[in-house]
Amino acid sequence: MAWAWLILGGFFEVGFTTCLRFVDGFRNIPWTIGFLASVTLSMGLLEVASRSIPMGTAYAVWGGIGALGTVLVGIFFFAEPATPIRILLIFGLVACIAGLKIFH
């Protein structure tokens, strides 16, 4: 179950990085609330998962999911470039996350 909490926490990390784009110095209240809720849930789920998963592994996987998701949100929703090197690096990140899960 710890891995499920960790993955969910990684998704909430994508939520807070996406909200961060719109908080406008924390003056945009709805996006700021979304940011605060997402960061709280993300960190809380990381803490719960790290009770059973070694902290280094949990943090690397959590951060990797967040980074991967944030890049994908940027590409699909904000027209950020999807160059071949970015795609290759995304696959590398996924391989590293999978490796940490397999060999933890």
Backbone as a printed PyTorch tensor [residue, N CA C, xyz], in Angstrom:
tensor([[[  0.8250,  -1.2020,   0.0000],
         [  0.0000,   0.0000,   0.0000],
         [  0.8640,   1.2600,   0.0000]],

        [[  2.0720,   1.1470,   0.5690],
         [  2.9550,   2.3110,   0.6330],
         [  3.2830,   2.8400,  -0.7560]],

        [[  3.4660,   1.9330,  -1.7160],
         [  3.7790,   2.3670,  -3.0750],
         [  2.6090,   3.1160,  -3.6950]],

        [[  1.3960,   2.7040,  -3.3980],
         [  0.2130,   3.4160,  -3.9050],
         [  0.1620,   4.8240,  -3.3340]],

        [[  0.4370,   4.9520,  -2.0250],
         [  0.4530,   6.2880,  -1.4070],
         [  1.5440,   7.1580,  -2.0230]],

        [[  2.6880,   6.5480,  -2.2900],
         [  3.7990,   7.2960,  -2.8690],
         [  3.4580,   7.7870,  -4.2800]],

        [[  2.8670,   6.9350,  -5.0840],
         [  2.4810,   7.3340,  -6.4430],
         [  1.4320,   8.4390,  -6.3970]],

        [[  0.4540,   8.2840,  -5.5220],
         [ -0.5700,   9.3210,  -5.3760],
         [  0.0610,  10.6370,  -4.9260]],

        [[  1.0030,  10.5580,  -4.0030],
         [  1.7210,  11.7590,  -3.5700],
         [  2.4690,  12.4170,  -4.7130]],

        [[  3.0440,  11.6150,  -5.5890],
         [  3.7220,  12.1520,  -6.7710],
         [  2.7510,  12.8730,  -7.6890]],

        [[  1.5360,  12.3470,  -7.8220],
         [  0.5240,  13.0220,  -8.6450],
         [  0.1340,  14.3630,  -8.0380]],

        [[  0.0320,  14.4070,  -6.7050],
         [ -0.2740,  15.6860,  -6.0650],
         [  0.8870,  16.6690,  -6.2080]],

        [[  2.1060,  16.1580,  -6.3490],
         [  3.2300,  17.0490,  -6.6420],
         [  3.0360,  17.7150,  -8.0020]],

        [[  2.5720,  16.9640,  -8.9680],
         [  2.2510,  17.5510, -10.2740],
         [  1.1740,  18.6230, -10.0990]],

        [[  0.2150,  18.3520,  -9.2300],
         [ -0.8350,  19.3350,  -8.9550],
         [ -0.2820,  20.6220,  -8.3850]],

        [[  0.6410,  20.5190,  -7.4200],
         [  1.1200,  21.7680,  -6.8400],
         [  2.0580,  22.5180,  -7.7660]],

        [[  2.8190,  21.8220,  -8.5980],
         [  3.6600,  22.5490,  -9.5470],
         [  2.8120,  23.2140, -10.6300]],

        [[  1.7280,  22.5640, -11.0210],
         [  0.8380,  23.1660, -12.0060],
         [  0.1240,  24.3800, -11.4140]],

        [[ -0.3640,  24.2580, -10.1980],
         [ -1.0140,  25.3960,  -9.5330],
         [ -0.0330,  26.5570,  -9.3570]],

        [[  1.2120,  26.2330,  -9.0870],
         [  2.2210,  27.2640,  -8.8520],
         [  2.3480,  28.1990, -10.0510]],

        [[  2.0870,  27.6830, -11.2360],
         [  2.1420,  28.4920, -12.4560],
         [  1.1340,  29.6430, -12.4080]],

        [[  0.0460,  29.4680, -11.6710],
         [ -1.0650,  30.4160, -11.6980],
         [ -1.2830,  31.2060, -10.4100]],

        [[ -0.4800,  30.9910,  -9.3680],
         [ -0.7660,  31.6440,  -8.0840],
         [ -0.5290,  33.1560,  -8.1100]],

        [[  0.2800,  33.6470,  -9.0440],
         [  0.5140,  35.0860,  -9.2100],
         [  0.9230,  35.7430,  -7.8890]],

        [[  2.0330,  35.2660,  -7.3550],
         [  2.5160,  35.8290,  -6.0900],
         [  1.5800,  35.5490,  -4.9280]],

        [[  0.8390,  34.4870,  -5.0170],
         [ -0.1460,  34.0560,  -4.0210],
         [ -1.2980,  35.0480,  -3.8820]],

        [[ -1.5320,  35.8340,  -4.9470],
         [ -2.6750,  36.7570,  -4.9670],
         [ -3.9050,  36.1140,  -5.6070]],

        [[ -3.7080,  35.0790,  -6.4100],
         [ -4.8410,  34.3820,  -7.0260],
         [ -5.2920,  33.2970,  -6.0360]],

        [[ -6.3110,  33.6230,  -5.2700],
         [ -6.7110,  32.8010,  -4.1200],
         [ -7.1110,  31.3720,  -4.5050]],

        [[ -7.9540,  31.1540,  -5.5180],
         [ -8.3170,  29.7540,  -5.8330],
         [ -7.1000,  28.8950,  -6.1750]],

        [[ -6.1840,  29.4270,  -6.9910],
         [ -4.9950,  28.6550,  -7.3420],
         [ -4.0710,  28.4870,  -6.1420]],

        [[ -4.0210,  29.4820,  -5.2820],
         [ -3.2040,  29.3770,  -4.0690],
         [ -3.7500,  28.2900,  -3.1550]],

        [[ -5.0600,  28.2190,  -3.0240],
         [ -5.6770,  27.1560,  -2.2080],
         [ -5.3810,  25.7940,  -2.8220]],

        [[ -5.4850,  25.6930,  -4.1450],
         [ -5.1410,  24.4440,  -4.8250],
         [ -3.6930,  24.0580,  -4.5940]],

        [[ -2.8010,  25.0400,  -4.6600],
         [ -1.3820,  24.8010,  -4.4040],
         [ -1.1770,  24.2920,  -2.9800]],

        [[ -1.7440,  24.9940,  -2.0020],
         [ -1.5460,  24.6060,  -0.5980],
         [ -2.1330,  23.2290,  -0.2960]],

        [[ -3.3100,  22.9430,  -0.8450],
         [ -3.9140,  21.6270,  -0.6340],
         [ -3.0630,  20.5350,  -1.2800]],

        [[ -2.6020,  20.7760,  -2.5020],
         [ -1.7970,  19.7760,  -3.2050],
         [ -0.4600,  19.5310,  -2.5250]],

        [[  0.2040,  20.5940,  -2.1020],
         [  1.5110,  20.4140,  -1.4620],
         [  1.3480,  19.7070,  -0.1200]],

        [[  0.2830,  20.0160,   0.6000],
         [  0.0400,  19.3490,   1.8830],
         [ -0.2110,  17.8610,   1.6870]],

        [[ -1.0750,  17.5250,   0.7420],
         [ -1.3630,  16.1160,   0.4680],
         [ -0.1310,  15.3910,  -0.0630]],

        [[  0.6060,  16.0320,  -0.9540],
         [  1.7840,  15.4130,  -1.5350],
         [  2.8250,  15.0820,  -0.4620]],

        [[  3.1310,  16.0620,   0.3640],
         [  4.1260,  15.8360,   1.4260],
         [  3.6190,  14.8310,   2.4590]],

        [[  2.3340,  14.9170,   2.7870],
         [  1.7680,  13.9720,   3.7470],
         [  1.8290,  12.5380,   3.2380]],

        [[  1.5240,  12.3500,   1.9760],
         [  1.5770,  11.0000,   1.4060],
         [  3.0140,  10.4980,   1.2890]],

        [[  3.9510,  11.4000,   0.9950],
         [  5.3710,  11.0160,   1.0030],
         [  5.7780,  10.5490,   2.3970]],

        [[  5.3370,  11.2520,   3.4080],
         [  5.6780,  10.8710,   4.7860],
         [  5.1000,   9.5040,   5.1310]],

        [[  3.8460,   9.2660,   4.7770],
         [  3.2140,   7.9750,   5.0570],
         [  3.9570,   6.8500,   4.3340]],

        [[  4.2650,   7.0710,   3.0590],
         [  4.9590,   6.0390,   2.2770],
         [  6.3450,   5.7500,   2.8340]],

        [[  7.0200,   6.7890,   3.3280],
         [  8.3950,   6.5970,   3.8040],
         [  8.4650,   5.8400,   5.1300]],

        [[  7.3260,   5.5310,   5.7180],
         [  7.3270,   4.6700,   6.9030],
         [  7.6900,   3.2350,   6.5300]],

        [[  7.3940,   2.8520,   5.2750],
         [  7.6490,   1.4830,   4.8230],
         [  8.7070,   1.3870,   3.7290]],

        [[  8.9060,   2.4570,   3.0000],
         [  9.8760,   2.4940,   1.9030],
         [ 11.0570,   3.3250,   2.3770]],

        [[ 12.2860,   2.9010,   2.1290],
         [ 13.4290,   3.7140,   2.5380],
         [ 13.3000,   5.1530,   2.0200]],

        [[ 13.6260,   6.1210,   2.8720],
         [ 13.4040,   7.5250,   2.5450],
         [ 14.0810,   7.9390,   1.2340]],

        [[ 15.3070,   7.5090,   1.0030],
         [ 15.9970,   7.8820,  -0.2320],
         [ 15.2610,   7.3860,  -1.4580]],

        [[ 14.7950,   6.1630,  -1.4030],
         [ 14.0310,   5.5940,  -2.5160],
         [ 12.7060,   6.3200,  -2.6660]],

        [[ 12.0010,   6.5180,  -1.5640],
         [ 10.7000,   7.1810,  -1.6120],
         [ 10.8280,   8.5870,  -2.1860]],

        [[ 11.8200,   9.3370,  -1.7180],
         [ 11.9760,  10.7100,  -2.1860],
         [ 12.3370,  10.7520,  -3.6660]],

        [[ 13.2260,   9.8680,  -4.0950],
         [ 13.6230,   9.8420,  -5.5080],
         [ 12.4420,   9.4890,  -6.4090]],

        [[ 11.6500,   8.5040,  -6.0090],
         [ 10.4920,   8.1070,  -6.8140],
         [  9.4460,   9.2180,  -6.8120]],

        [[  9.1590,   9.7800,  -5.6530],
         [  8.1920,  10.8810,  -5.5220],
         [  8.6120,  12.0620,  -6.3930]],

        [[  9.8650,  12.4620,  -6.2840],
         [ 10.3660,  13.5690,  -7.0860],
         [ 10.3680,  13.2490,  -8.5740]],

        [[ 10.6910,  12.0100,  -8.9120],
         [ 10.6870,  11.6000, -10.3170],
         [  9.2980,  11.6220, -10.9180]],

        [[  8.3240,  11.1300, -10.1560],
         [  6.9330,  11.1680, -10.6390],
         [  6.5000,  12.6120, -10.8340]],

        [[  6.8440,  13.4570,  -9.8740],
         [  6.4870,  14.8710,  -9.9900],
         [  7.1510,  15.5390, -11.1780]],

        [[  8.4290,  15.2580, -11.3760],
         [  9.1520,  15.8490, -12.5050],
         [  8.5820,  15.3470, -13.8320]],

        [[  8.3770,  14.0520, -13.9220],
         [  7.8220,  13.4620, -15.1450],
         [  6.4430,  14.0490, -15.4460]],

        [[  5.5870,  14.0540, -14.4450],
         [  4.2320,  14.5780, -14.6350],
         [  4.2210,  16.0470, -14.9950]],

        [[  5.0980,  16.8200, -14.3690],
         [  5.1500,  18.2500, -14.6480],
         [  5.6230,  18.5150, -16.0760]],

        [[  6.6030,  17.7440, -16.5330],
         [  7.0570,  17.8860, -17.9250],
         [  5.9240,  17.5260, -18.8850]],

        [[  5.2120,  16.4500, -18.6040],
         [  4.1140,  16.0300, -19.4850],
         [  2.9770,  17.0490, -19.4930]],

        [[  2.6420,  17.6110, -18.3420],
         [  1.6270,  18.6650, -18.2850],
         [  2.0870,  19.8590, -19.1150]],

        [[  3.3640,  20.2160, -19.0000],
         [  3.8900,  21.3230, -19.7920],
         [  3.7800,  21.0680, -21.2820]],

        [[  4.0870,  19.8650, -21.6930],
         [  4.0230,  19.5260, -23.1210],
         [  2.5800,  19.5090, -23.6230]],

        [[  1.6930,  18.8390, -22.8890],
         [  0.3330,  18.6310, -23.3860],
         [ -0.6160,  19.8000, -23.1450]],

        [[ -0.3620,  20.6080, -22.1240],
         [ -1.3050,  21.6800, -21.8010],
         [ -0.7430,  23.0840, -21.9890]],

        [[  0.5720,  23.2270, -22.0270],
         [  1.1640,  24.5600, -22.1100],
         [  2.0950,  24.7220, -23.3100]],

        [[  1.9790,  23.8230, -24.2650],
         [  2.7120,  23.9070, -25.5310],
         [  4.2220,  24.0140, -25.3560]],

        [[  4.7560,  23.3920, -24.3110],
         [  6.2070,  23.3380, -24.1630],
         [  6.7490,  22.3660, -25.2100]],

        [[  7.9850,  22.5370, -25.6300],
         [  8.5080,  21.6980, -26.7190],
         [  8.6260,  20.2280, -26.3220]],

        [[  8.3150,  19.3670, -27.2840],
         [  8.4650,  17.9140, -27.1160],
         [  9.5500,  17.4550, -28.0810]],

        [[ 10.7570,  17.9310, -27.8540],
         [ 11.8680,  17.5930, -28.7340],
         [ 12.3010,  16.1520, -28.5010]],

        [[ 12.9590,  15.5580, -29.4740],
         [ 13.4130,  14.1670, -29.2970],
         [ 14.2820,  13.9740, -28.0570]],

        [[ 15.1500,  14.9110, -27.7420],
         [ 16.0020,  14.7510, -26.5560],
         [ 15.1750,  14.8020, -25.2760]],

        [[ 14.1570,  15.6590, -25.2180],
         [ 13.2800,  15.7020, -24.0340],
         [ 12.5430,  14.3800, -23.8720]],

        [[ 12.0400,  13.8310, -24.9730],
         [ 11.3270,  12.5530, -24.9200],
         [ 12.2770,  11.4430, -24.4590]],

        [[ 13.4820,  11.4320, -24.9890],
         [ 14.4870,  10.4450, -24.5790],
         [ 14.7860,  10.5670, -23.0830]],

        [[ 14.9310,  11.7790, -22.6020],
         [ 15.2080,  11.9830, -21.1780],
         [ 14.0170,  11.5780, -20.3100]],

        [[ 12.8050,  11.7900, -20.7980],
         [ 11.6110,  11.3320, -20.0730],
         [ 11.6330,   9.8130, -19.9310]],

        [[ 11.9650,   9.1130, -21.0210],
         [ 12.0590,   7.6510, -20.9430],
         [ 13.1440,   7.2300, -19.9520]],

        [[ 14.2420,   7.9600, -19.9230],
         [ 15.2990,   7.6680, -18.9500],
         [ 14.8170,   7.8470, -17.5250]],

        [[ 14.0430,   8.8990, -17.2870],
         [ 13.4940,   9.1440, -15.9530],
         [ 12.5450,   8.0270, -15.5440]],

        [[ 11.6930,   7.5990, -16.4600],
         [ 10.7670,   6.4950, -16.1810],
         [ 11.5520,   5.2170, -15.8670]],

        [[ 12.6130,   4.9710, -16.6100],
         [ 13.4400,   3.7850, -16.3520],
         [ 14.0660,   3.8440, -14.9620]],

        [[ 14.5260,   5.0190, -14.5650],
         [ 15.1200,   5.1560, -13.2330],
         [ 14.0820,   4.9390, -12.1310]],

        [[ 12.8940,   5.4860, -12.3030],
         [ 11.8260,   5.2920, -11.3130],
         [ 11.4810,   3.8100, -11.2100]],

        [[ 11.3240,   3.1600, -12.3540],
         [ 11.0090,   1.7310, -12.3640],
         [ 12.1390,   0.9330, -11.7080]],

        [[ 13.3700,   1.2940, -11.9900],
         [ 14.5110,   0.5970, -11.3820],
         [ 14.5150,   0.7180,  -9.8770]],

        [[ 14.1970,   1.9020,  -9.3580],
         [ 14.1450,   2.0680,  -7.9080],
         [ 13.0410,   1.2080,  -7.2930]],

        [[ 11.9210,   1.0990,  -7.9780],
         [ 10.8290,   0.2640,  -7.4800],
         [ 11.2420,  -1.2090,  -7.4930]],

        [[ 11.8750,  -1.6340,  -8.5770],
         [ 12.2480,  -3.0400,  -8.7250],
         [ 13.3390,  -3.4450,  -7.7330]],

        [[ 14.3220,  -2.5990,  -7.5530],
         [ 15.4950,  -2.9740,  -6.7670],
         [ 15.5590,  -2.3540,  -5.3760]],

        [[ 14.4590,  -1.7920,  -4.8930],
         [ 14.4990,  -1.1530,  -3.5600],
         [ 14.7220,  -2.1590,  -2.5170]]])
